[in-house]
Amino acid sequence: MSKELNNNRFPNLDKYTQKHVDVEQAIKRYIKPGDRIFIDSGC
C-alpha cells in the first residue's frame, strides 16, 4: 500500500512544485524586494 500511496503522491507533488514556482515568479514580479512579507511561511 505504501507504493501505491507514493505513486499517487508524486503527480500531486509535481503539480504543487510547478504551482509554487509560478507563485514565486508572481511574487518577484509584482512585489518589490523591500515589501516581501511572510513569503517563507510555506503555505
mmCIF entry with sequence, helices, sheets and N, C-alpha, C, O atoms, coordinates in Angstrom:
data_MODEL
# 
_entry.id   MODEL 
# 
_entity.id                         1 
_entity.type                       polymer 
_entity.pdbx_number_of_molecules   1 
# 
_entity_poly.entity_id                      1 
_entity_poly.type                           'polypeptide(L)' 
_entity_poly.nstd_linkage                   no 
_entity_poly.nstd_monomer                   no 
_entity_poly.pdbx_seq_one_letter_code       MSKELNNNRFPNLDKYTQKHVDVEQAIKRYIKPGDRIFIDSGC 
_entity_poly.pdbx_seq_one_letter_code_can   MSKELNNNRFPNLDKYTQKHVDVEQAIKRYIKPGDRIFIDSGC 
_entity_poly.pdbx_strand_id                 A 
# 
loop_
_entity_poly_seq.entity_id 
_entity_poly_seq.num 
_entity_poly_seq.mon_id 
_entity_poly_seq.hetero 
1 1  MET n 
1 2  SER n 
1 3  LYS n 
1 4  GLU n 
1 5  LEU n 
1 6  ASN n 
1 7  ASN n 
1 8  ASN n 
1 9  ARG n 
1 10 PHE n 
1 11 PRO n 
1 12 ASN n 
1 13 LEU n 
1 14 ASP n 
1 15 LYS n 
1 16 TYR n 
1 17 THR n 
1 18 GLN n 
1 19 LYS n 
1 20 HIS n 
1 21 VAL n 
1 22 ASP n 
1 23 VAL n 
1 24 GLU n 
1 25 GLN n 
1 26 ALA n 
1 27 ILE n 
1 28 LYS n 
1 29 ARG n 
1 30 TYR n 
1 31 ILE n 
1 32 LYS n 
1 33 PRO n 
1 34 GLY n 
1 35 ASP n 
1 36 ARG n 
1 37 ILE n 
1 38 PHE n 
1 39 ILE n 
1 40 ASP n 
1 41 SER n 
1 42 GLY n 
1 43 CYS n 
# 
_struct_asym.id          A 
_struct_asym.entity_id   1 
# 
loop_
_struct_conf.conf_type_id 
_struct_conf.id 
_struct_conf.pdbx_PDB_helix_id 
_struct_conf.beg_label_comp_id 
_struct_conf.beg_label_asym_id 
_struct_conf.beg_label_seq_id 
_struct_conf.pdbx_beg_PDB_ins_code 
_struct_conf.end_label_comp_id 
_struct_conf.end_label_asym_id 
_struct_conf.end_label_seq_id 
_struct_conf.pdbx_end_PDB_ins_code 
_struct_conf.beg_auth_comp_id 
_struct_conf.beg_auth_asym_id 
_struct_conf.beg_auth_seq_id 
_struct_conf.end_auth_comp_id 
_struct_conf.end_auth_asym_id 
_struct_conf.end_auth_seq_id 
_struct_conf.pdbx_PDB_helix_class 
_struct_conf.details 
_struct_conf.pdbx_PDB_helix_length 
HELX_P HELX_P1 AA1 SER A 2  ? TYR A 30 ? SER A 2  TYR A 30 1 ? 29 
HELX_P HELX_P2 AA2 PRO A 33 ? ASP A 35 ? PRO A 33 ASP A 35 5 ? 3  
HELX_P HELX_P3 AA3 ILE A 39 ? SER A 41 ? ILE A 39 SER A 41 5 ? 3  
# 
_struct_conf_type.id          HELX_P 
_struct_conf_type.criteria    ? 
_struct_conf_type.reference   ? 
# 
loop_
_atom_site.group_PDB 
_atom_site.id 
_atom_site.type_symbol 
_atom_site.label_atom_id 
_atom_site.label_alt_id 
_atom_site.label_comp_id 
_atom_site.label_asym_id 
_atom_site.label_entity_id 
_atom_site.label_seq_id 
_atom_site.pdbx_PDB_ins_code 
_atom_site.Cartn_x 
_atom_site.Cartn_y 
_atom_site.Cartn_z 
_atom_site.occupancy 
_atom_site.B_iso_or_equiv 
_atom_site.pdbx_formal_charge 
_atom_site.auth_seq_id 
_atom_site.auth_comp_id 
_atom_site.auth_asym_id 
_atom_site.auth_atom_id 
_atom_site.pdbx_PDB_model_num 
ATOM 1   N N  . MET A 1 1  ? 0.835  -1.202 0.000   1.00 0.00 ? 1  MET A N  1 
ATOM 2   C CA . MET A 1 1  ? 0.000  0.000  0.000   1.00 0.00 ? 1  MET A CA 1 
ATOM 3   C C  . MET A 1 1  ? 0.869  1.252  0.000   1.00 0.00 ? 1  MET A C  1 
ATOM 4   O O  . MET A 1 1  ? 0.468  2.285  -0.537  1.00 0.00 ? 1  MET A O  1 
ATOM 5   N N  . SER A 1 2  ? 2.028  1.171  0.584   1.00 0.00 ? 2  SER A N  1 
ATOM 6   C CA . SER A 1 2  ? 2.927  2.324  0.605   1.00 0.00 ? 2  SER A CA 1 
ATOM 7   C C  . SER A 1 2  ? 3.344  2.712  -0.806  1.00 0.00 ? 2  SER A C  1 
ATOM 8   O O  . SER A 1 2  ? 3.445  3.896  -1.126  1.00 0.00 ? 2  SER A O  1 
ATOM 9   N N  . LYS A 1 3  ? 3.589  1.703  -1.655  1.00 0.00 ? 3  LYS A N  1 
ATOM 10  C CA . LYS A 1 3  ? 3.997  2.002  -3.035  1.00 0.00 ? 3  LYS A CA 1 
ATOM 11  C C  . LYS A 1 3  ? 2.877  2.725  -3.778  1.00 0.00 ? 3  LYS A C  1 
ATOM 12  O O  . LYS A 1 3  ? 3.128  3.683  -4.509  1.00 0.00 ? 3  LYS A O  1 
ATOM 13  N N  . GLU A 1 4  ? 1.644  2.264  -3.590  1.00 0.00 ? 4  GLU A N  1 
ATOM 14  C CA . GLU A 1 4  ? 0.511  2.911  -4.256  1.00 0.00 ? 4  GLU A CA 1 
ATOM 15  C C  . GLU A 1 4  ? 0.369  4.350  -3.781  1.00 0.00 ? 4  GLU A C  1 
ATOM 16  O O  . GLU A 1 4  ? 0.106  5.249  -4.579  1.00 0.00 ? 4  GLU A O  1 
ATOM 17  N N  . LEU A 1 5  ? 0.540  4.564  -2.496  1.00 0.00 ? 5  LEU A N  1 
ATOM 18  C CA . LEU A 1 5  ? 0.418  5.905  -1.933  1.00 0.00 ? 5  LEU A CA 1 
ATOM 19  C C  . LEU A 1 5  ? 1.497  6.813  -2.506  1.00 0.00 ? 5  LEU A C  1 
ATOM 20  O O  . LEU A 1 5  ? 1.227  7.964  -2.850  1.00 0.00 ? 5  LEU A O  1 
ATOM 21  N N  . ASN A 1 6  ? 2.717  6.299  -2.609  1.00 0.00 ? 6  ASN A N  1 
ATOM 22  C CA . ASN A 1 6  ? 3.810  7.091  -3.169  1.00 0.00 ? 6  ASN A CA 1 
ATOM 23  C C  . ASN A 1 6  ? 3.563  7.402  -4.643  1.00 0.00 ? 6  ASN A C  1 
ATOM 24  O O  . ASN A 1 6  ? 3.811  8.520  -5.093  1.00 0.00 ? 6  ASN A O  1 
ATOM 25  N N  . ASN A 1 7  ? 3.076  6.414  -5.396  1.00 0.00 ? 7  ASN A N  1 
ATOM 26  C CA . ASN A 1 7  ? 2.807  6.631  -6.820  1.00 0.00 ? 7  ASN A CA 1 
ATOM 27  C C  . ASN A 1 7  ? 1.729  7.696  -7.010  1.00 0.00 ? 7  ASN A C  1 
ATOM 28  O O  . ASN A 1 7  ? 1.798  8.493  -7.945  1.00 0.00 ? 7  ASN A O  1 
ATOM 29  N N  . ASN A 1 8  ? 0.751  7.707  -6.135  1.00 0.00 ? 8  ASN A N  1 
ATOM 30  C CA . ASN A 1 8  ? -0.317 8.703  -6.229  1.00 0.00 ? 8  ASN A CA 1 
ATOM 31  C C  . ASN A 1 8  ? 0.164  10.063 -5.743  1.00 0.00 ? 8  ASN A C  1 
ATOM 32  O O  . ASN A 1 8  ? -0.373 11.096 -6.142  1.00 0.00 ? 8  ASN A O  1 
ATOM 33  N N  . ARG A 1 9  ? 1.165  10.060 -4.893  1.00 0.00 ? 9  ARG A N  1 
ATOM 34  C CA . ARG A 1 9  ? 1.615  11.306 -4.281  1.00 0.00 ? 9  ARG A CA 1 
ATOM 35  C C  . ARG A 1 9  ? 2.526  12.092 -5.217  1.00 0.00 ? 9  ARG A C  1 
ATOM 36  O O  . ARG A 1 9  ? 2.503  13.323 -5.207  1.00 0.00 ? 9  ARG A O  1 
ATOM 37  N N  . PHE A 1 10 ? 3.324  11.403 -6.025  1.00 0.00 ? 10 PHE A N  1 
ATOM 38  C CA . PHE A 1 10 ? 4.302  12.106 -6.865  1.00 0.00 ? 10 PHE A CA 1 
ATOM 39  C C  . PHE A 1 10 ? 3.665  13.069 -7.867  1.00 0.00 ? 10 PHE A C  1 
ATOM 40  O O  . PHE A 1 10 ? 4.137  14.200 -7.981  1.00 0.00 ? 10 PHE A O  1 
ATOM 41  N N  . PRO A 1 11 ? 2.614  12.678 -8.599  1.00 0.00 ? 11 PRO A N  1 
ATOM 42  C CA . PRO A 1 11 ? 1.996  13.630 -9.542  1.00 0.00 ? 11 PRO A CA 1 
ATOM 43  C C  . PRO A 1 11 ? 1.495  14.876 -8.826  1.00 0.00 ? 11 PRO A C  1 
ATOM 44  O O  . PRO A 1 11 ? 1.633  15.987 -9.339  1.00 0.00 ? 11 PRO A O  1 
ATOM 45  N N  . ASN A 1 12 ? 0.914  14.697 -7.644  1.00 0.00 ? 12 ASN A N  1 
ATOM 46  C CA . ASN A 1 12 ? 0.436  15.842 -6.874  1.00 0.00 ? 12 ASN A CA 1 
ATOM 47  C C  . ASN A 1 12 ? 1.606  16.718 -6.452  1.00 0.00 ? 12 ASN A C  1 
ATOM 48  O O  . ASN A 1 12 ? 1.502  17.944 -6.449  1.00 0.00 ? 12 ASN A O  1 
ATOM 49  N N  . LEU A 1 13 ? 2.708  16.092 -6.099  1.00 0.00 ? 13 LEU A N  1 
ATOM 50  C CA . LEU A 1 13 ? 3.891  16.838 -5.694  1.00 0.00 ? 13 LEU A CA 1 
ATOM 51  C C  . LEU A 1 13 ? 4.428  17.643 -6.871  1.00 0.00 ? 13 LEU A C  1 
ATOM 52  O O  . LEU A 1 13 ? 4.835  18.794 -6.709  1.00 0.00 ? 13 LEU A O  1 
ATOM 53  N N  . ASP A 1 14 ? 4.429  17.035 -8.059  1.00 0.00 ? 14 ASP A N  1 
ATOM 54  C CA . ASP A 1 14 ? 4.899  17.755 -9.251  1.00 0.00 ? 14 ASP A CA 1 
ATOM 55  C C  . ASP A 1 14 ? 4.011  18.963 -9.529  1.00 0.00 ? 14 ASP A C  1 
ATOM 56  O O  . ASP A 1 14 ? 4.511  20.044 -9.844  1.00 0.00 ? 14 ASP A O  1 
ATOM 57  N N  . LYS A 1 15 ? 2.700  18.785 -9.415  1.00 0.00 ? 15 LYS A N  1 
ATOM 58  C CA . LYS A 1 15 ? 1.772  19.892 -9.656  1.00 0.00 ? 15 LYS A CA 1 
ATOM 59  C C  . LYS A 1 15 ? 1.984  20.987 -8.626  1.00 0.00 ? 15 LYS A C  1 
ATOM 60  O O  . LYS A 1 15 ? 1.987  22.171 -8.961  1.00 0.00 ? 15 LYS A O  1 
ATOM 61  N N  . TYR A 1 16 ? 2.162  20.588 -7.363  1.00 0.00 ? 16 TYR A N  1 
ATOM 62  C CA . TYR A 1 16 ? 2.374  21.565 -6.294  1.00 0.00 ? 16 TYR A CA 1 
ATOM 63  C C  . TYR A 1 16 ? 3.665  22.327 -6.527  1.00 0.00 ? 16 TYR A C  1 
ATOM 64  O O  . TYR A 1 16 ? 3.716  23.543 -6.346  1.00 0.00 ? 16 TYR A O  1 
ATOM 65  N N  . THR A 1 17 ? 4.718  21.606 -6.934  1.00 0.00 ? 17 THR A N  1 
ATOM 66  C CA . THR A 1 17 ? 6.011  22.250 -7.174  1.00 0.00 ? 17 THR A CA 1 
ATOM 67  C C  . THR A 1 17 ? 5.892  23.267 -8.294  1.00 0.00 ? 17 THR A C  1 
ATOM 68  O O  . THR A 1 17 ? 6.398  24.382 -8.167  1.00 0.00 ? 17 THR A O  1 
ATOM 69  N N  . GLN A 1 18 ? 5.233  22.905 -9.389  1.00 0.00 ? 18 GLN A N  1 
ATOM 70  C CA . GLN A 1 18 ? 5.059  23.826 -10.512 1.00 0.00 ? 18 GLN A CA 1 
ATOM 71  C C  . GLN A 1 18 ? 4.259  25.046 -10.068 1.00 0.00 ? 18 GLN A C  1 
ATOM 72  O O  . GLN A 1 18 ? 4.597  26.176 -10.422 1.00 0.00 ? 18 GLN A O  1 
ATOM 73  N N  . LYS A 1 19 ? 3.211  24.822 -9.303  1.00 0.00 ? 19 LYS A N  1 
ATOM 74  C CA . LYS A 1 19 ? 2.382  25.926 -8.823  1.00 0.00 ? 19 LYS A CA 1 
ATOM 75  C C  . LYS A 1 19 ? 3.189  26.830 -7.906  1.00 0.00 ? 19 LYS A C  1 
ATOM 76  O O  . LYS A 1 19 ? 3.073  28.053 -7.975  1.00 0.00 ? 19 LYS A O  1 
ATOM 77  N N  . HIS A 1 20 ? 4.001  26.235 -7.053  1.00 0.00 ? 20 HIS A N  1 
ATOM 78  C CA . HIS A 1 20 ? 4.822  27.004 -6.125  1.00 0.00 ? 20 HIS A CA 1 
ATOM 79  C C  . HIS A 1 20 ? 5.795  27.890 -6.889  1.00 0.00 ? 20 HIS A C  1 
ATOM 80  O O  . HIS A 1 20 ? 6.002  29.045 -6.518  1.00 0.00 ? 20 HIS A O  1 
ATOM 81  N N  . VAL A 1 21 ? 6.389  27.365 -7.946  1.00 0.00 ? 21 VAL A N  1 
ATOM 82  C CA . VAL A 1 21 ? 7.316  28.146 -8.770  1.00 0.00 ? 21 VAL A CA 1 
ATOM 83  C C  . VAL A 1 21 ? 6.577  29.325 -9.406  1.00 0.00 ? 21 VAL A C  1 
ATOM 84  O O  . VAL A 1 21 ? 7.092  30.443 -9.437  1.00 0.00 ? 21 VAL A O  1 
ATOM 85  N N  . ASP A 1 22 ? 5.380  29.073 -9.905  1.00 0.00 ? 22 ASP A N  1 
ATOM 86  C CA . ASP A 1 22 ? 4.586  30.143 -10.519 1.00 0.00 ? 22 ASP A CA 1 
ATOM 87  C C  . ASP A 1 22 ? 4.280  31.231 -9.496  1.00 0.00 ? 22 ASP A C  1 
ATOM 88  O O  . ASP A 1 22 ? 4.334  32.418 -9.816  1.00 0.00 ? 22 ASP A O  1 
ATOM 89  N N  . VAL A 1 23 ? 3.960  30.832 -8.275  1.00 0.00 ? 23 VAL A N  1 
ATOM 90  C CA . VAL A 1 23 ? 3.661  31.797 -7.214  1.00 0.00 ? 23 VAL A CA 1 
ATOM 91  C C  . VAL A 1 23 ? 4.892  32.640 -6.905  1.00 0.00 ? 23 VAL A C  1 
ATOM 92  O O  . VAL A 1 23 ? 4.789  33.856 -6.741  1.00 0.00 ? 23 VAL A O  1 
ATOM 93  N N  . GLU A 1 24 ? 6.060  31.995 -6.824  1.00 0.00 ? 24 GLU A N  1 
ATOM 94  C CA . GLU A 1 24 ? 7.291  32.735 -6.545  1.00 0.00 ? 24 GLU A CA 1 
ATOM 95  C C  . GLU A 1 24 ? 7.578  33.732 -7.658  1.00 0.00 ? 24 GLU A C  1 
ATOM 96  O O  . GLU A 1 24 ? 7.990  34.860 -7.388  1.00 0.00 ? 24 GLU A O  1 
ATOM 97  N N  . GLN A 1 25 ? 7.365  33.328 -8.908  1.00 0.00 ? 25 GLN A N  1 
ATOM 98  C CA . GLN A 1 25 ? 7.601  34.235 -10.036 1.00 0.00 ? 25 GLN A CA 1 
ATOM 99  C C  . GLN A 1 25 ? 6.650  35.421 -9.963  1.00 0.00 ? 25 GLN A C  1 
ATOM 100 O O  . GLN A 1 25 ? 7.049  36.555 -10.231 1.00 0.00 ? 25 GLN A O  1 
ATOM 101 N N  . ALA A 1 26 ? 5.406  35.169 -9.604  1.00 0.00 ? 26 ALA A N  1 
ATOM 102 C CA . ALA A 1 26 ? 4.423  36.251 -9.490  1.00 0.00 ? 26 ALA A CA 1 
ATOM 103 C C  . ALA A 1 26 ? 4.820  37.210 -8.372  1.00 0.00 ? 26 ALA A C  1 
ATOM 104 O O  . ALA A 1 26 ? 4.703  38.428 -8.514  1.00 0.00 ? 26 ALA A O  1 
ATOM 105 N N  . ILE A 1 27 ? 5.291  36.647 -7.258  1.00 0.00 ? 27 ILE A N  1 
ATOM 106 C CA . ILE A 1 27 ? 5.718  37.485 -6.134  1.00 0.00 ? 27 ILE A CA 1 
ATOM 107 C C  . ILE A 1 27 ? 6.893  38.363 -6.547  1.00 0.00 ? 27 ILE A C  1 
ATOM 108 O O  . ILE A 1 27 ? 6.904  39.562 -6.268  1.00 0.00 ? 27 ILE A O  1 
ATOM 109 N N  . LYS A 1 28 ? 7.873  37.774 -7.205  1.00 0.00 ? 28 LYS A N  1 
ATOM 110 C CA . LYS A 1 28 ? 9.046  38.542 -7.626  1.00 0.00 ? 28 LYS A CA 1 
ATOM 111 C C  . LYS A 1 28 ? 8.654  39.612 -8.637  1.00 0.00 ? 28 LYS A C  1 
ATOM 112 O O  . LYS A 1 28 ? 9.262  40.681 -8.679  1.00 0.00 ? 28 LYS A O  1 
ATOM 113 N N  . ARG A 1 29 ? 7.650  39.332 -9.442  1.00 0.00 ? 29 ARG A N  1 
ATOM 114 C CA . ARG A 1 29 ? 7.243  40.256 -10.499 1.00 0.00 ? 29 ARG A CA 1 
ATOM 115 C C  . ARG A 1 29 ? 6.451  41.433 -9.934  1.00 0.00 ? 29 ARG A C  1 
ATOM 116 O O  . ARG A 1 29 ? 6.654  42.574 -10.349 1.00 0.00 ? 29 ARG A O  1 
ATOM 117 N N  . TYR A 1 30 ? 5.545  41.158 -8.985  1.00 0.00 ? 30 TYR A N  1 
ATOM 118 C CA . TYR A 1 30 ? 4.602  42.186 -8.547  1.00 0.00 ? 30 TYR A CA 1 
ATOM 119 C C  . TYR A 1 30 ? 4.958  42.830 -7.208  1.00 0.00 ? 30 TYR A C  1 
ATOM 120 O O  . TYR A 1 30 ? 4.465  43.913 -6.893  1.00 0.00 ? 30 TYR A O  1 
ATOM 121 N N  . ILE A 1 31 ? 5.804  42.177 -6.421  1.00 0.00 ? 31 ILE A N  1 
ATOM 122 C CA . ILE A 1 31 ? 6.146  42.715 -5.107  1.00 0.00 ? 31 ILE A CA 1 
ATOM 123 C C  . ILE A 1 31 ? 7.607  43.140 -5.089  1.00 0.00 ? 31 ILE A C  1 
ATOM 124 O O  . ILE A 1 31 ? 8.488  42.373 -5.475  1.00 0.00 ? 31 ILE A O  1 
ATOM 125 N N  . LYS A 1 32 ? 7.853  44.339 -4.648  1.00 0.00 ? 32 LYS A N  1 
ATOM 126 C CA . LYS A 1 32 ? 9.225  44.839 -4.564  1.00 0.00 ? 32 LYS A CA 1 
ATOM 127 C C  . LYS A 1 32 ? 9.970  44.082 -3.468  1.00 0.00 ? 32 LYS A C  1 
ATOM 128 O O  . LYS A 1 32 ? 9.356  43.672 -2.483  1.00 0.00 ? 32 LYS A O  1 
ATOM 129 N N  . PRO A 1 33 ? 11.281 43.888 -3.618  1.00 0.00 ? 33 PRO A N  1 
ATOM 130 C CA . PRO A 1 33 ? 12.070 43.143 -2.633  1.00 0.00 ? 33 PRO A CA 1 
ATOM 131 C C  . PRO A 1 33 ? 11.887 43.684 -1.218  1.00 0.00 ? 33 PRO A C  1 
ATOM 132 O O  . PRO A 1 33 ? 11.882 42.907 -0.264  1.00 0.00 ? 33 PRO A O  1 
ATOM 133 N N  . GLY A 1 34 ? 11.737 44.994 -1.064  1.00 0.00 ? 34 GLY A N  1 
ATOM 134 C CA . GLY A 1 34 ? 11.590 45.586 0.264   1.00 0.00 ? 34 GLY A CA 1 
ATOM 135 C C  . GLY A 1 34 ? 10.224 45.342 0.879   1.00 0.00 ? 34 GLY A C  1 
ATOM 136 O O  . GLY A 1 34 ? 10.033 45.532 2.080   1.00 0.00 ? 34 GLY A O  1 
ATOM 137 N N  . ASP A 1 35 ? 9.269  44.916 0.049   1.00 0.00 ? 35 ASP A N  1 
ATOM 138 C CA . ASP A 1 35 ? 7.898  44.743 0.535   1.00 0.00 ? 35 ASP A CA 1 
ATOM 139 C C  . ASP A 1 35 ? 7.543  43.279 0.774   1.00 0.00 ? 35 ASP A C  1 
ATOM 140 O O  . ASP A 1 35 ? 6.389  42.963 1.062   1.00 0.00 ? 35 ASP A O  1 
ATOM 141 N N  . ARG A 1 36 ? 8.517  42.387 0.660   1.00 0.00 ? 36 ARG A N  1 
ATOM 142 C CA . ARG A 1 36 ? 8.231  40.960 0.832   1.00 0.00 ? 36 ARG A CA 1 
ATOM 143 C C  . ARG A 1 36 ? 7.978  40.659 2.302   1.00 0.00 ? 36 ARG A C  1 
ATOM 144 O O  . ARG A 1 36 ? 8.806  40.975 3.156   1.00 0.00 ? 36 ARG A O  1 
ATOM 145 N N  . ILE A 1 37 ? 6.819  40.040 2.601   1.00 0.00 ? 37 ILE A N  1 
ATOM 146 C CA . ILE A 1 37 ? 6.468  39.735 3.985   1.00 0.00 ? 37 ILE A CA 1 
ATOM 147 C C  . ILE A 1 37 ? 5.913  38.323 4.096   1.00 0.00 ? 37 ILE A C  1 
ATOM 148 O O  . ILE A 1 37 ? 4.991  37.953 3.369   1.00 0.00 ? 37 ILE A O  1 
ATOM 149 N N  . PHE A 1 38 ? 6.471  37.544 4.998   1.00 0.00 ? 38 PHE A N  1 
ATOM 150 C CA . PHE A 1 38 ? 5.960  36.205 5.317   1.00 0.00 ? 38 PHE A CA 1 
ATOM 151 C C  . PHE A 1 38 ? 5.833  35.309 4.093   1.00 0.00 ? 38 PHE A C  1 
ATOM 152 O O  . PHE A 1 38 ? 4.896  34.515 4.010   1.00 0.00 ? 38 PHE A O  1 
ATOM 153 N N  . ILE A 1 39 ? 6.745  35.417 3.152   1.00 0.00 ? 39 ILE A N  1 
ATOM 154 C CA . ILE A 1 39 ? 6.687  34.580 1.951   1.00 0.00 ? 39 ILE A CA 1 
ATOM 155 C C  . ILE A 1 39 ? 7.228  33.178 2.252   1.00 0.00 ? 39 ILE A C  1 
ATOM 156 O O  . ILE A 1 39 ? 6.843  32.212 1.593   1.00 0.00 ? 39 ILE A O  1 
ATOM 157 N N  . ASP A 1 40 ? 8.112  33.066 3.239   1.00 0.00 ? 40 ASP A N  1 
ATOM 158 C CA . ASP A 1 40 ? 8.731  31.782 3.554   1.00 0.00 ? 40 ASP A CA 1 
ATOM 159 C C  . ASP A 1 40 ? 7.882  30.955 4.511   1.00 0.00 ? 40 ASP A C  1 
ATOM 160 O O  . ASP A 1 40 ? 8.388  30.001 5.103   1.00 0.00 ? 40 ASP A O  1 
ATOM 161 N N  . SER A 1 41 ? 6.609  31.292 4.679   1.00 0.00 ? 41 SER A N  1 
ATOM 162 C CA . SER A 1 41 ? 5.759  30.571 5.620   1.00 0.00 ? 41 SER A CA 1 
ATOM 163 C C  . SER A 1 41 ? 5.408  29.178 5.106   1.00 0.00 ? 41 SER A C  1 
ATOM 164 O O  . SER A 1 41 ? 4.948  28.339 5.881   1.00 0.00 ? 41 SER A O  1 
ATOM 165 N N  . GLY A 1 42 ? 5.619  28.912 3.802   1.00 0.00 ? 42 GLY A N  1 
ATOM 166 C CA . GLY A 1 42 ? 5.395  27.576 3.252   1.00 0.00 ? 42 GLY A CA 1 
ATOM 167 C C  . GLY A 1 42 ? 3.932  27.221 3.147   1.00 0.00 ? 42 GLY A C  1 
ATOM 168 O O  . GLY A 1 42 ? 3.551  26.094 3.462   1.00 0.00 ? 42 GLY A O  1 
ATOM 169 N N  . CYS A 1 43 ? 3.106  28.143 2.715   1.00 0.00 ? 43 CYS A N  1 
ATOM 170 C CA . CYS A 1 43 ? 1.669  27.877 2.596   1.00 0.00 ? 43 CYS A CA 1 
ATOM 171 C C  . CYS A 1 43 ? 1.443  26.803 1.549   1.00 0.00 ? 43 CYS A C  1 
ATOM 172 O O  . CYS A 1 43 ? 0.301  26.426 1.288   1.00 0.00 ? 43 CYS A O  1 
# 
